[in-house]
Amino acid sequence: MDAGRTILSAQGDAIRNIYGEFKTVNTENYSIWESVGSFKGAVVPLTPSTNNSYFSLVRSMVTERTDGAVYPKVIGLDASKIVPTANENRPRNIAFNYIVRAA
């Protein structure tokens, strides 16, 4: 049992935090993307969006306009903003104390 836990105490589930960001590097054609943190090697650019309302949903996002398309300059992910995080991955559990009797 974890230090400080008592019998039948509940512990919620959690994941280790996932954090990263990616940003455009070449502002002329947006063909090169730079990834930082957990996204390194995992991010690939998608076709640019011409739907300007999509980026207006994230009001703090800085965007660039090129040929009618809207491109984000930096996009980040911080899992701790939407799920419980801890220094370990763990399922939800309740602490039980098993008593072993020698017969």
Phi and psi in radians as a Rosetta constraint file:
Dihedral C 1 N 2 CA 2 C 2 CIRCULARHARMONIC -1.171 0.35
Dihedral N 2 CA 2 C 2 N 3 CIRCULARHARMONIC 2.620 0.35
Dihedral C 2 N 3 CA 3 C 3 CIRCULARHARMONIC -1.065 0.35
Dihedral N 3 CA 3 C 3 N 4 CIRCULARHARMONIC 2.367 0.35
Dihedral C 3 N 4 CA 4 C 4 CIRCULARHARMONIC 1.510 0.35
Dihedral N 4 CA 4 C 4 N 5 CIRCULARHARMONIC -0.131 0.35
Dihedral C 4 N 5 CA 5 C 5 CIRCULARHARMONIC -1.511 0.35
Dihedral N 5 CA 5 C 5 N 6 CIRCULARHARMONIC 2.506 0.35
Dihedral C 5 N 6 CA 6 C 6 CIRCULARHARMONIC -1.917 0.35
Dihedral N 6 CA 6 C 6 N 7 CIRCULARHARMONIC 2.873 0.35
Dihedral C 6 N 7 CA 7 C 7 CIRCULARHARMONIC -1.058 0.35
Dihedral N 7 CA 7 C 7 N 8 CIRCULARHARMONIC 2.376 0.35
Dihedral C 7 N 8 CA 8 C 8 CIRCULARHARMONIC 1.168 0.35
Dihedral N 8 CA 8 C 8 N 9 CIRCULARHARMONIC 0.271 0.35
Dihedral C 8 N 9 CA 9 C 9 CIRCULARHARMONIC -1.411 0.35
Dihedral N 9 CA 9 C 9 N 10 CIRCULARHARMONIC 2.491 0.35
Dihedral C 9 N 10 CA 10 C 10 CIRCULARHARMONIC -1.603 0.35
Dihedral N 10 CA 10 C 10 N 11 CIRCULARHARMONIC 2.592 0.35
Dihedral C 10 N 11 CA 11 C 11 CIRCULARHARMONIC -2.317 0.35
Dihedral N 11 CA 11 C 11 N 12 CIRCULARHARMONIC 2.195 0.35
Dihedral C 11 N 12 CA 12 C 12 CIRCULARHARMONIC -1.286 0.35
Dihedral N 12 CA 12 C 12 N 13 CIRCULARHARMONIC 2.837 0.35
Dihedral C 12 N 13 CA 13 C 13 CIRCULARHARMONIC -1.291 0.35
Dihedral N 13 CA 13 C 13 N 14 CIRCULARHARMONIC 2.779 0.35
Dihedral C 13 N 14 CA 14 C 14 CIRCULARHARMONIC -2.818 0.35
Dihedral N 14 CA 14 C 14 N 15 CIRCULARHARMONIC 2.742 0.35
Dihedral C 14 N 15 CA 15 C 15 CIRCULARHARMONIC -2.118 0.35
Dihedral N 15 CA 15 C 15 N 16 CIRCULARHARMONIC 2.833 0.35
Dihedral C 15 N 16 CA 16 C 16 CIRCULARHARMONIC -1.258 0.35
Dihedral N 16 CA 16 C 16 N 17 CIRCULARHARMONIC 2.543 0.35
Dihedral C 16 N 17 CA 17 C 17 CIRCULARHARMONIC -1.138 0.35
Dihedral N 17 CA 17 C 17 N 18 CIRCULARHARMONIC 2.452 0.35
Dihedral C 17 N 18 CA 18 C 18 CIRCULARHARMONIC -1.975 0.35
Dihedral N 18 CA 18 C 18 N 19 CIRCULARHARMONIC 2.104 0.35
Dihedral C 18 N 19 CA 19 C 19 CIRCULARHARMONIC -2.356 0.35
Dihedral N 19 CA 19 C 19 N 20 CIRCULARHARMONIC 2.464 0.35
Dihedral C 19 N 20 CA 20 C 20 CIRCULARHARMONIC -3.062 0.35
Dihedral N 20 CA 20 C 20 N 21 CIRCULARHARMONIC 2.993 0.35
Dihedral C 20 N 21 CA 21 C 21 CIRCULARHARMONIC -2.609 0.35
Dihedral N 21 CA 21 C 21 N 22 CIRCULARHARMONIC 2.731 0.35
Dihedral C 21 N 22 CA 22 C 22 CIRCULARHARMONIC -2.398 0.35
Dihedral N 22 CA 22 C 22 N 23 CIRCULARHARMONIC 2.610 0.35
Dihedral C 22 N 23 CA 23 C 23 CIRCULARHARMONIC -2.489 0.35
Dihedral N 23 CA 23 C 23 N 24 CIRCULARHARMONIC 2.741 0.35
Dihedral C 23 N 24 CA 24 C 24 CIRCULARHARMONIC -1.337 0.35
Dihedral N 24 CA 24 C 24 N 25 CIRCULARHARMONIC 2.573 0.35
Dihedral C 24 N 25 CA 25 C 25 CIRCULARHARMONIC -1.910 0.35
Dihedral N 25 CA 25 C 25 N 26 CIRCULARHARMONIC -0.825 0.35
Dihedral C 25 N 26 CA 26 C 26 CIRCULARHARMONIC -1.668 0.35
Dihedral N 26 CA 26 C 26 N 27 CIRCULARHARMONIC 1.796 0.35
Dihedral C 26 N 27 CA 27 C 27 CIRCULARHARMONIC -1.349 0.35
Dihedral N 27 CA 27 C 27 N 28 CIRCULARHARMONIC -0.111 0.35
Dihedral C 27 N 28 CA 28 C 28 CIRCULARHARMONIC -1.371 0.35
Dihedral N 28 CA 28 C 28 N 29 CIRCULARHARMONIC -0.820 0.35
Dihedral C 28 N 29 CA 29 C 29 CIRCULARHARMONIC -2.237 0.35
Dihedral N 29 CA 29 C 29 N 30 CIRCULARHARMONIC -0.014 0.35
Dihedral C 29 N 30 CA 30 C 30 CIRCULARHARMONIC 0.953 0.35
Dihedral N 30 CA 30 C 30 N 31 CIRCULARHARMONIC 0.559 0.35
Dihedral C 30 N 31 CA 31 C 31 CIRCULARHARMONIC -1.527 0.35
Dihedral N 31 CA 31 C 31 N 32 CIRCULARHARMONIC -0.270 0.35
Dihedral C 31 N 32 CA 32 C 32 CIRCULARHARMONIC -2.038 0.35
Dihedral N 32 CA 32 C 32 N 33 CIRCULARHARMONIC 2.258 0.35
Dihedral C 32 N 33 CA 33 C 33 CIRCULARHARMONIC -2.086 0.35
Dihedral N 33 CA 33 C 33 N 34 CIRCULARHARMONIC 2.456 0.35
Dihedral C 33 N 34 CA 34 C 34 CIRCULARHARMONIC -1.910 0.35
Dihedral N 34 CA 34 C 34 N 35 CIRCULARHARMONIC 2.295 0.35
Dihedral C 34 N 35 CA 35 C 35 CIRCULARHARMONIC -1.959 0.35
Dihedral N 35 CA 35 C 35 N 36 CIRCULARHARMONIC 2.494 0.35
Dihedral C 35 N 36 CA 36 C 36 CIRCULARHARMONIC -2.280 0.35
Dihedral N 36 CA 36 C 36 N 37 CIRCULARHARMONIC 2.551 0.35
Dihedral C 36 N 37 CA 37 C 37 CIRCULARHARMONIC 1.283 0.35
Dihedral N 37 CA 37 C 37 N 38 CIRCULARHARMONIC -2.436 0.35
Dihedral C 37 N 38 CA 38 C 38 CIRCULARHARMONIC -1.146 0.35
Dihedral N 38 CA 38 C 38 N 39 CIRCULARHARMONIC -0.309 0.35
Dihedral C 38 N 39 CA 39 C 39 CIRCULARHARMONIC -1.441 0.35
Dihedral N 39 CA 39 C 39 N 40 CIRCULARHARMONIC -0.178 0.35
Dihedral C 39 N 40 CA 40 C 40 CIRCULARHARMONIC -0.970 0.35
Dihedral N 40 CA 40 C 40 N 41 CIRCULARHARMONIC 2.093 0.35
Dihedral C 40 N 41 CA 41 C 41 CIRCULARHARMONIC 1.480 0.35
Dihedral N 41 CA 41 C 41 N 42 CIRCULARHARMONIC -0.109 0.35
Dihedral C 41 N 42 CA 42 C 42 CIRCULARHARMONIC -1.920 0.35
Dihedral N 42 CA 42 C 42 N 43 CIRCULARHARMONIC -0.082 0.35
Dihedral C 42 N 43 CA 43 C 43 CIRCULARHARMONIC -1.854 0.35
Dihedral N 43 CA 43 C 43 N 44 CIRCULARHARMONIC 2.279 0.35
Dihedral C 43 N 44 CA 44 C 44 CIRCULARHARMONIC -2.219 0.35
Dihedral N 44 CA 44 C 44 N 45 CIRCULARHARMONIC 2.473 0.35
Dihedral C 44 N 45 CA 45 C 45 CIRCULARHARMONIC -1.234 0.35
Dihedral N 45 CA 45 C 45 N 46 CIRCULARHARMONIC 2.546 0.35
Dihedral C 45 N 46 CA 46 C 46 CIRCULARHARMONIC -1.890 0.35
Dihedral N 46 CA 46 C 46 N 47 CIRCULARHARMONIC 2.997 0.35
Dihedral C 46 N 47 CA 47 C 47 CIRCULARHARMONIC -1.009 0.35
Dihedral N 47 CA 47 C 47 N 48 CIRCULARHARMONIC 2.343 0.35
Dihedral C 47 N 48 CA 48 C 48 CIRCULARHARMONIC -1.046 0.35
Dihedral N 48 CA 48 C 48 N 49 CIRCULARHARMONIC 2.596 0.35
Dihedral C 48 N 49 CA 49 C 49 CIRCULARHARMONIC -1.578 0.35
Dihedral N 49 CA 49 C 49 N 50 CIRCULARHARMONIC 2.374 0.35
Dihedral C 49 N 50 CA 50 C 50 CIRCULARHARMONIC -1.767 0.35
Dihedral N 50 CA 50 C 50 N 51 CIRCULARHARMONIC 0.044 0.35
Dihedral C 50 N 51 CA 51 C 51 CIRCULARHARMONIC -1.516 0.35
Dihedral N 51 CA 51 C 51 N 52 CIRCULARHARMONIC 1.664 0.35
Dihedral C 51 N 52 CA 52 C 52 CIRCULARHARMONIC -1.123 0.35
Dihedral N 52 CA 52 C 52 N 53 CIRCULARHARMONIC -0.458 0.35
Dihedral C 52 N 53 CA 53 C 53 CIRCULARHARMONIC -1.200 0.35
Dihedral N 53 CA 53 C 53 N 54 CIRCULARHARMONIC -0.419 0.35
Dihedral C 53 N 54 CA 54 C 54 CIRCULARHARMONIC -1.044 0.35
Dihedral N 54 CA 54 C 54 N 55 CIRCULARHARMONIC -0.843 0.35
Dihedral C 54 N 55 CA 55 C 55 CIRCULARHARMONIC -1.335 0.35
Dihedral N 55 CA 55 C 55 N 56 CIRCULARHARMONIC -0.358 0.35
Dihedral C 55 N 56 CA 56 C 56 CIRCULARHARMONIC -1.267 0.35
Dihedral N 56 CA 56 C 56 N 57 CIRCULARHARMONIC -0.259 0.35
Dihedral C 56 N 57 CA 57 C 57 CIRCULARHARMONIC -1.145 0.35
Dihedral N 57 CA 57 C 57 N 58 CIRCULARHARMONIC -0.569 0.35
Dihedral C 57 N 58 CA 58 C 58 CIRCULARHARMONIC -1.768 0.35
Dihedral N 58 CA 58 C 58 N 59 CIRCULARHARMONIC 1.622 0.35
Dihedral C 58 N 59 CA 59 C 59 CIRCULARHARMONIC -1.146 0.35
Dihedral N 59 CA 59 C 59 N 60 CIRCULARHARMONIC -0.483 0.35
Dihedral C 59 N 60 CA 60 C 60 CIRCULARHARMONIC -1.514 0.35
Dihedral N 60 CA 60 C 60 N 61 CIRCULARHARMONIC -0.050 0.35
Dihedral C 60 N 61 CA 61 C 61 CIRCULARHARMONIC -1.285 0.35
Dihedral N 61 CA 61 C 61 N 62 CIRCULARHARMONIC 2.224 0.35
Dihedral C 61 N 62 CA 62 C 62 CIRCULARHARMONIC -1.498 0.35
Dihedral N 62 CA 62 C 62 N 63 CIRCULARHARMONIC 2.246 0.35
Dihedral C 62 N 63 CA 63 C 63 CIRCULARHARMONIC -2.158 0.35
Dihedral N 63 CA 63 C 63 N 64 CIRCULARHARMONIC 2.844 0.35
Dihedral C 63 N 64 CA 64 C 64 CIRCULARHARMONIC -2.119 0.35
Dihedral N 64 CA 64 C 64 N 65 CIRCULARHARMONIC 2.556 0.35
Dihedral C 64 N 65 CA 65 C 65 CIRCULARHARMONIC -1.971 0.35
Dihedral N 65 CA 65 C 65 N 66 CIRCULARHARMONIC 2.252 0.35
Dihedral C 65 N 66 CA 66 C 66 CIRCULARHARMONIC -2.470 0.35
Dihedral N 66 CA 66 C 66 N 67 CIRCULARHARMONIC 2.160 0.35
Dihedral C 66 N 67 CA 67 C 67 CIRCULARHARMONIC 0.902 0.35
Dihedral N 67 CA 67 C 67 N 68 CIRCULARHARMONIC 0.698 0.35
Dihedral C 67 N 68 CA 68 C 68 CIRCULARHARMONIC 1.437 0.35
Dihedral N 68 CA 68 C 68 N 69 CIRCULARHARMONIC -0.147 0.35
Dihedral C 68 N 69 CA 69 C 69 CIRCULARHARMONIC -1.675 0.35
Dihedral N 69 CA 69 C 69 N 70 CIRCULARHARMONIC 2.625 0.35
Dihedral C 69 N 70 CA 70 C 70 CIRCULARHARMONIC -1.897 0.35
Dihedral N 70 CA 70 C 70 N 71 CIRCULARHARMONIC 2.231 0.35
Dihedral C 70 N 71 CA 71 C 71 CIRCULARHARMONIC -2.081 0.35
Dihedral N 71 CA 71 C 71 N 72 CIRCULARHARMONIC 2.360 0.35
Dihedral C 71 N 72 CA 72 C 72 CIRCULARHARMONIC -1.312 0.35
Dihedral N 72 CA 72 C 72 N 73 CIRCULARHARMONIC 2.525 0.35
Dihedral C 72 N 73 CA 73 C 73 CIRCULARHARMONIC -1.480 0.35
Dihedral N 73 CA 73 C 73 N 74 CIRCULARHARMONIC -0.719 0.35
Dihedral C 73 N 74 CA 74 C 74 CIRCULARHARMONIC -2.505 0.35
Dihedral N 74 CA 74 C 74 N 75 CIRCULARHARMONIC 2.348 0.35
Dihedral C 74 N 75 CA 75 C 75 CIRCULARHARMONIC -2.235 0.35
Dihedral N 75 CA 75 C 75 N 76 CIRCULARHARMONIC 2.323 0.35
Dihedral C 75 N 76 CA 76 C 76 CIRCULARHARMONIC -2.155 0.35
Dihedral N 76 CA 76 C 76 N 77 CIRCULARHARMONIC 2.845 0.35
Dihedral C 76 N 77 CA 77 C 77 CIRCULARHARMONIC -2.345 0.35
Dihedral N 77 CA 77 C 77 N 78 CIRCULARHARMONIC 2.294 0.35
Dihedral C 77 N 78 CA 78 C 78 CIRCULARHARMONIC -2.381 0.35
Dihedral N 78 CA 78 C 78 N 79 CIRCULARHARMONIC 1.759 0.35
Dihedral C 78 N 79 CA 79 C 79 CIRCULARHARMONIC -1.058 0.35
Dihedral N 79 CA 79 C 79 N 80 CIRCULARHARMONIC -0.463 0.35
Dihedral C 79 N 80 CA 80 C 80 CIRCULARHARMONIC -1.147 0.35
Dihedral N 80 CA 80 C 80 N 81 CIRCULARHARMONIC -0.243 0.35
Dihedral C 80 N 81 CA 81 C 81 CIRCULARHARMONIC -1.352 0.35
Dihedral N 81 CA 81 C 81 N 82 CIRCULARHARMONIC -0.305 0.35
Dihedral C 81 N 82 CA 82 C 82 CIRCULARHARMONIC -2.257 0.35
Dihedral N 82 CA 82 C 82 N 83 CIRCULARHARMONIC -0.228 0.35
Dihedral C 82 N 83 CA 83 C 83 CIRCULARHARMONIC -2.383 0.35
Dihedral N 83 CA 83 C 83 N 84 CIRCULARHARMONIC 2.737 0.35
Dihedral C 83 N 84 CA 84 C 84 CIRCULARHARMONIC -1.160 0.35
Dihedral N 84 CA 84 C 84 N 85 CIRCULARHARMONIC 2.363 0.35
Dihedral C 84 N 85 CA 85 C 85 CIRCULARHARMONIC -2.175 0.35
Dihedral N 85 CA 85 C 85 N 86 CIRCULARHARMONIC 2.724 0.35
Dihedral C 85 N 86 CA 86 C 86 CIRCULARHARMONIC -2.660 0.35
Dihedral N 86 CA 86 C 86 N 87 CIRCULARHARMONIC -3.118 0.35
Dihedral C 86 N 87 CA 87 C 87 CIRCULARHARMONIC -1.428 0.35
Dihedral N 87 CA 87 C 87 N 88 CIRCULARHARMONIC 0.129 0.35
Dihedral C 87 N 88 CA 88 C 88 CIRCULARHARMONIC -2.616 0.35
Dihedral N 88 CA 88 C 88 N 89 CIRCULARHARMONIC 2.727 0.35
Dihedral C 88 N 89 CA 89 C 89 CIRCULARHARMONIC -1.469 0.35
Dihedral N 89 CA 89 C 89 N 90 CIRCULARHARMONIC 2.334 0.35
Dihedral C 89 N 90 CA 90 C 90 CIRCULARHARMONIC -2.697 0.35
Dihedral N 90 CA 90 C 90 N 91 CIRCULARHARMONIC 2.563 0.35
Dihedral C 90 N 91 CA 91 C 91 CIRCULARHARMONIC -1.443 0.35
Dihedral N 91 CA 91 C 91 N 92 CIRCULARHARMONIC 2.886 0.35
Dihedral C 91 N 92 CA 92 C 92 CIRCULARHARMONIC -1.155 0.35
Dihedral N 92 CA 92 C 92 N 93 CIRCULARHARMONIC 2.398 0.35
Dihedral C 92 N 93 CA 93 C 93 CIRCULARHARMONIC -2.637 0.35
Dihedral N 93 CA 93 C 93 N 94 CIRCULARHARMONIC 2.861 0.35
Dihedral C 93 N 94 CA 94 C 94 CIRCULARHARMONIC -2.153 0.35
Dihedral N 94 CA 94 C 94 N 95 CIRCULARHARMONIC 2.316 0.35
Dihedral C 94 N 95 CA 95 C 95 CIRCULARHARMONIC -1.345 0.35
Dihedral N 95 CA 95 C 95 N 96 CIRCULARHARMONIC 2.146 0.35
Dihedral C 95 N 96 CA 96 C 96 CIRCULARHARMONIC -1.997 0.35
Dihedral N 96 CA 96 C 96 N 97 CIRCULARHARMONIC 2.579 0.35
Dihedral C 96 N 97 CA 97 C 97 CIRCULARHARMONIC -1.960 0.35
Dihedral N 97 CA 97 C 97 N 98 CIRCULARHARMONIC 1.916 0.35
Dihedral C 97 N 98 CA 98 C 98 CIRCULARHARMONIC -1.519 0.35
Dihedral N 98 CA 98 C 98 N 99 CIRCULARHARMONIC 2.310 0.35
Dihedral C 98 N 99 CA 99 C 99 CIRCULARHARMONIC -1.831 0.35
Dihedral N 99 CA 99 C 99 N 100 CIRCULARHARMONIC 2.188 0.35
Dihedral C 99 N 100 CA 100 C 100 CIRCULARHARMONIC -1.801 0.35
Dihedral N 100 CA 100 C 100 N 101 CIRCULARHARMONIC 2.157 0.35
Dihedral C 100 N 101 CA 101 C 101 CIRCULARHARMONIC -1.801 0.35
Dihedral N 101 CA 101 C 101 N 102 CIRCULARHARMONIC 2.308 0.35
Dihedral C 101 N 102 CA 102 C 102 CIRCULARHARMONIC -1.512 0.35
Dihedral N 102 CA 102 C 102 N 103 CIRCULARHARMONIC 2.141 0.35
